[in-house]
Amino acid sequence: MQQKRLDILLRTITRTWLALALLTMLTGTALSQDDNAVAGDFVQTSLQIARDLIEEERGSRLTMVRWRYYEDDWSSPGSFQLYGSFGIDNCVVDVPIKQKRADILFGWTFSILDMSGKEYQARVSYDFNDSVLCDEVHVPPAYGGPVPEAPSEPEQPVAVAPTTAGPAGFALGGHVSGLDGRAAQLMRSAGMTWVKSQLPVEAGIAKGIEFIQGAKANNFKLLLGVVGSKDALANDFNGYVAQLSAFVAELARNGADAIEIWNEPNLDREWPYGRIDGALYTDMLKAAYNAIKAANPATLVISGAPAPTGAEGAFPGAVVNDDNFMRQMAQAGAAQYMDCLGLHYNEGILSPRSNSGDPRGNYPTRYFGSMLNRGAQFFPNTNICWTELGYLSGEGMGAPIPPAFAWANNVTLAQQAEWIADAVRLSRESGRVALLIVWNVNFTRWDSDPMGGYALIRPDGSCPGCATLGAAMSGSA
């Protein structure tokens, strides 16, 4: 069984490199690092493994008419209720209960329709090492998602479909704790044209106008991340949403270039416990969007980026996984009430071109590419805005990284600089990302919440990442 899966994976890799080699012969162009990234895209690799399983079962080549995928949890109560056991093999009757791999609980499920109208379902673990062809096709309505269709090959993944919605082009910015002359100068050297500031509703309109005027005085466009009181939401949801909507409308009227509605609403740190739901958040987003556009149609509305997490099962009521939260948003019609989908990525310890090898495991939130796909799959016609993207490094901070963030102990400043620059390149080349806000520019806090370790400007006043980012934005490196 293990040898069979290994053979399939080897065939997949061989096919990919043969295709790239043929492309090289036809075009006379050497393979670049970007080609390697495409070849290694884990969604496409997983899809090819699933396809090979189906072709082996059929004994003939498969021509795909439609395919869709979703992240699956084979340890969930719903999975057990449907199949009577846990693990990747629970959809295969012929595998005895005692032989089912109940320790393989997470991965991708692909549903693939061929030209004859027959649909197949296959599962692939996140690390590609395990796969199985299911006896029947079961796609829960909550996981349906967008369905890519094509009359002929080659197939395109729904997660990277082109879009015309939202702001045009690509822009870079940074989240600041304060926009002084030094920060502004270094940001411009890094190719940044946007600045982000977080603004609580309770801080008042005057504070928002101060941020707007400060950004304009330094020739930056301003993204305001507007947050509020979770207790007020819990006490009077509709009343507080009305207050928030009036607040953001006034910010738009005063010239805010973009407004992000809330921050990480999939955690009880930011949203009322037991009421975390993407559909409920969409009610807020809708009200805020309509108020902003009535006040100033030019102000961009960005959905509040959820926290990247897979902890929903461990903390019911306190956490909803970011992909589940965005799925709920999509089903509630959130695409109508945003110009850009907000995403965060802040737990990486490998190059953004990596899609495996993280010592903590291969959960998708660890990797840049899978985090991009994680949200994009539910909003195929909406641009992406990274409203927080950064890498933590303790180098030069003068004290060890807090224990809760020890996973970043080995990240150097040189890696931080190069990885952010690479994330900029990949975002710009994706055709989906309109804005990337680096987390962060000049925060200094270094305690249980090590914000200063993410900062581009280090304690000694240097900015080792600014030149690297500037080169990435200019295309000179």
N, C-alpha and C positions, 0 to 999 in steps of 0.2 A: 504493500500500500504506500509506504514512504517512498520507495523507489519510483513508483508510478507518478507520484506528485512531483518528484524531483525531475523526472523525464519531461513532464509537462512544462515545468518552469524553464528548463534548459531550452526546450523548443521555442518557448515564448521569447526568451532573450535572443536566440539565434535568428528568429524571424525579424525581430526589431532591428538588429544590427545588419542583417542582409538588406532590409529595406533602405536603411540609411546608407549602406555601401553603394547600392544601386543609384540612389539619389546623388551620391558623390560622383559616380562615374558619368552620370548624365549631365550634371551641372559643372563638373570640374571644380567644385568647391570643397574645401576640407571641412571635416566635422568640427563644429565649435563646441564650447562648453554648453551653450544653450541647446544644441542638438542632444548632448548627453542628458540634459535635464528632461527633454521631451521623451527620450528613450526610456528614462527611468521613472516617468510619471506613474505613480503607484496605482492610480485609478485605471489607467489604460493597461498596465501590467496585470492587475487583478481581473479586468475584463477579458484579457486574452487567456488567462488561466481558466476562467469560467467557460469561455468559448471552446477551448481545447477539450474540456471535459465533455461538453455536449457533442462535439464532433466525434469523440471516441465512442460515445454511446450510440450515435447514429450510424457510424461507420462511413460517413461521407462529410464533405465540406458543408459548413453552415453559412448561409447568406442571411445576414441580419437585416430585418426590415425596421425593427424598433427595439430599443433596449432602455432599461431604466435601472437605477441602483439606489440603495439606501444603506445607511449604517445600521447594523442589526445587533441585538442583544439576545443571545440564546440562553441567558440565565434569567430572563424576565418571567414574571407570573403568566403573562400572555402567551409566551412561547411554550411554557410548560402545559398550559391549558390546551393549546392547540395540538401539541405533539406528545404529551405525556412524559417528557423527560427533558433534561438540559443538555446543552452542548451543540457543537456544529453538526453532529450526525443525527440530531433528534428528528430530522425530516425524512430519514431513510429507514423504512420498516425493516429491511433485511439485515441491518446492523443490530445485533443483540444488545439489550440494555447494558450488560456488563462490559461490552466492547465499545460503547459510545464514548467519544472523547469529551467527557463532561468538563474537562479543564480548559477547553477552547471555547470561549464564551462570547467573543466579540469579533466582528469583521464586516465584510460587505456581502450583501445579497443582491444578485443580478437576476432580473427577469428579462428573457430574450425571446423575441418573436421571430420565427423564420418565415420564408416566403410562402410556405404551405399553410400558414395560419396556426401552426403549432407553437405553443409557448413553453419555454423551459425555465427552470429556476436553479441557480447554482450559488454556492457560498464559498467565499475565500477569506481566510483569516488575514488580519492586518499585516502580518509578517510574511505572507505568501506561502508559508510552509504547509498549510493544510487547506484542503478544499474538498467539496462534496457536491454531487448532483442530487437534488431533491426529487422525491417521488412525484410530488404534485406542486402546483404553483399556488402560493398563498401570499398575496400582497395586501397587508392590512391597509385600510383606507387612509389611516394617519400617515402612512409611509409612501403613499402613491407618488406624490411630488410631480414635477413636470416630466412629460414623456417625450423623448426625442424620437422623431420619425424621419426616415429617409427612404426614397424609392430604390436606392442602390448604394453600394459601398463606394468610398470608405465612410464609416460611421463617425459621427462627431459626439463627444460627451456633452450632455446637457449643461454640465457645470461651467463650461467655458464658452457658451454661446455668445456671439457678438451682441452688442446693444447700442441703441441710439439714445437711450434715456439719460437724463441727468446732465451734469456739466461736461463739456467737451475737453479733450486733451488729458494731460496728466500734470499734476502739480505736487510740490513737496512743501511741507511745513513742519513746525515743531511746537510742542506744548511747553509753555513757559510758566514759571512761578512769578515772573515779573519781567516786563520788556524794557530793560535799560539799554543804553547805547552800546555797551559791549556785546550783549546778547544779540541785538539787532545786527551789528556788524558781522559777527560770526555766522549768524543764520544766513545772511545774504551771501557770504563766501561759500556756504554749503549749498547754494542754489535754491534756498527756501523763499517762497513768495507768500506763504500763509503762516499765520500764528494762531495757536489755540489757547484759550483761557477757559477755565471752568467757572461757572457763575451760578451760585445757589439763588433760587427765587427769593429767599429771605434777605439776600444782600441788597436787593432793590434795584430799580431802573438806573439810578444815578451811577452805581458801580458798573453796570453794563455799558452805559454811555462813555464812562471813563475808559473802559477797555476798547471800545470802538474808536474813540478819538486817538488813543495811544497807538493803535495799529495803523490807522491812516496817517498819522504823523510820521511813522517810520516806513511808509509805503508798503505795508503788508495788507493782505486780505485777512479777515478775522473769522474764525470759527469759534462760536461760543457754545461750550458744552453746558447746557442748562440742566441743573438737578434741583431736587426739592426735598420735602420732608416725607419720609415713608409713614410716619405717624399720622400726619395730616391726610395722607391718602387712605389710610386705614379707617380714620374717623369719618371722612366725608369724601369719598372718591370723586363723585361728580362735581362737587363744589370746588375741590382743590384742582381738578383738571381745568375747570373754567378759569380759576385764578392763574394757573400756569399758562393757559392759552392767551389770556389778556397780556401777561408778562412778555411772552415771546413775540406777540404781535407788536408790542411797543418797541422791542429791540429791533425787529425788522424795519419798523417805521423810521428808526434812528440810524439805519444803515448797516446793520449786521450783515455780513456777506453770506454766512451759513450758520445754522443753528442745529446742534445735535440734541435730540429730545431725550433727556435722562441719560443715565450711565449704568451699565450692567444690571438691567432690571430683572435678570434671572437669578439674583441672589437676595436673600433676606437681609443682607447688609444694606441694600438699596431699596427694597420693595417689601411690602407687608408680608410677614410669614403666613404661609398657607394660602396666599392669594396670587402666587407667582404664576402667570399665564400669559403666553404671547398674544392671545386674543384680547385679554383685558388691557394689555399694554397698547395694542392697536387702537383701542378706543381712545386712549390718551393721544397717540400719534395722529389720529384722524382729526381730533379737535384742534391740536396744535398746528397741524399742516394747514387746515382751512383758515385759521386765524392769521397765520403768517402770510399766506398767499393773498389774503384780502388786504393786508396792510402793505405788503411789498412783494409783488410776484417775483422779483429778481433774487430774493433771499432763498438760498438753497436749504432744503430740509433734509437732515440726515437722521436715520433711525438710531436710537440708542444702542450702542454696541453691547451685546451680551458678554459676560465673562466666559472665556474658554474653559469648559469643565466637563467632566464625566462623572461627577459625584452625586448625581440625582438619586441613585439607589441607596447611597449611604446616608443621605440627609433629606429624606422626604419632607416636603413642605418648606424647606429652607433653600433648596437648590433645584433648578430645572436645567438640564443639560442645554448648552447653547444651541445645538442643532435641533433639539426638540422644541425649544423656545421659538426659533426662527421658522420651524415648520408650522407651529401654531399661528404665528404672525401671517405667514403666507396664506394659510387656509382662511384667515379672517380678512383677507384682502388688503394687507398692509402695503403691497406694491403700489397701490393707488395714492398713497399718502406719504411718499418719500421721493426725493430726487436721488438719493444715494443710500445704500445699505451700509450701516456702520458695523465694522468688525474690529476686534482687538487681537493682537498676537504679542505675547510678552513672556513666554516661558521656554523659548528656544535655547538650546546649548550646542546646536550644530548649524552648519551653513544652511541658508534657505533653499539651497539646491538639493539638500539631503531629504530622503523620504523614508529612511530607516536607520537603525543603528543607535538610537537614543538608549542609554543604559537604563532609563526609567521604564522603558517599554515603548511599544509602537502605537500608543493611542494617538489619534489624529491631531489633537491639540498641540502635540509636541513639534509639529512640522509646519513650515510656512505654506507649502503647497496644499496640504490637506485642510489647513485652516481657511485658505482662500476658497477652496471647493466646498467646504462645509456650509458656508452661507450662500455661495453663488448658485448651488444646485436648486435652491428653493425660489430664487428670484432671477430667472435666466435673462430677463430683459431690463434689469436694473444695474446701474453701475455700483461699484464697490468703493467705499471710503474707509481706509485704515485710519481710524480716529485715535488709535494708540498702538504703536508698533515699536518695540525696543528689545534690547538684549542687556541683561544684568551682568556687570563685571565689578568685582570688588577691588581690582587693581588700583592702588594709589589712594584708597579710602582711609587708610590709617588704622583700621580695625577689621576683624574678620566679618564675613558675611553672616547675618543672623541665621541660626540653625534651620529655621523653616525654609530658607532659601539656599541651603547648602548645595543644592543641585547645580548651582552656577559657580561653584568654587573654582573651576578650572578655566573659566572664560576670561580671556585676556582683553586688554583695550584694543589691541590690533585686530583681534577677531571681531569684537563689537563693531569697530569701524567698518571692516570689510563686509560683515554680514548685513549691516543696515544698508550699505551701498548696494549689495547684491539684491536685497529685498526691493530696493528702489528700481533696479534694472528689470527684475522679473515682474514687478507690478506694472511698470510702464509697458513692457512687452506683452502683457497678458491681454490687452485690449478691453479689460473689464474695470481696471482700477483708475479712478479719476483723481483721487487725492490720497496722499500718505502723510500722516502726522507722526513724526518721530516722538516717542515717549522716552526721554524728555530732553529739554535743552539745558535747564539750569536749576533744577531742584537740588537741595542739599541735604535733605533729611536722611539720616543713616542710623536707624534703630530697628525695631521690629518690622517696619515698613521701609525697606532700603531704597527709597526713591533716588537718592543721590548716586547709587550705583548704575542706574540707567542713564544718567545725564551725559550729554555730549561734552558739556563744559565741566571739567574735573576740578577737584579742590585746589589745585595749583594754578587754576585759571586757564589752562591749556584746553584746546579742543582737537584732540587727535583725529576725530572722525570728520571734522568739517571739510578738510581738503579732499578726503576720500569721497564724501558725498558730492562735493562740488564737481569732481571729475566724473562721477556717475551721471550727474544731471547734465553735464556739458557733452557727454558722450566721448570724452577723451580717454576714458579708462573703463 
